[in-house]
């Protein structure tokens, strides 16, 4: 749980609002620092590799059968 919270914190700290047409910070559009985004993806992938959501599923088979 600490790692998940740390990843969320990383992304939130690296998120900045885009400017709206009037120059004010947008409430709907944002930018995330590319380095933070990449690090977050790597850390989440490492977590999912350690703790698969559904370890009993054969993902290779499912990708082949449904994503072909």
N, C-alpha and C positions, 0 to 999 in steps of 0.2 A: 504494500500500500504506500510505503514511503517513496518508492521509485515512481509509482504512478503519480503521486502528488508532485514529485520533483519535476517530472516531465510536463505536467500541466502548468506548473509555475514557470518553467523555462519558456513555454510557448506564450503564455500570457505576458510575461515581461518583454518578449520580443515582438509583440503585436502593437501596431500603431494605426490609428484611424487614417483613412485617406481624406483628402480635402474635398468637400462638396463644391458644387458650382459657385456658391457664394463665398467660398474660401474658408468656411467654418469646418471644423472636424465632422466627418460623416458619422452617423450613428449606425450605418448599415454596412459600409465597405471598409475594409482594413487591409493592411499589408503585414506579413510576417517575415522577419529577417530570414533570408535563405539558409544561413548557417544554422540557426536555431531549428528551423524546420527539418533540415537534414539530420541534425543530431537527435531530434525527437523521434523521427522515423526509425533511426538505427536503434535507439533505446527501446522503443515499442516492439520492434522486430525481435530484439534479444529477449524481451519478456515473453513474447508469444512463442518463441522457440523453446524457452524453458517451461512454460506453462500453457500448452495448447488448449484452446477452448473446448474442442471435441476430439480428444486423442483417439477415440475409437473409429473415427471416420478415415477412409482412405481418400485423401485429397487428390492424389494423382488420378485415381479412377474417376472421381467426380468431375475434375477439370476436363478429362478426356471425354467423358460421356455427355456433359452439358455445355461445355464451352467450345466445342469443335465447330 
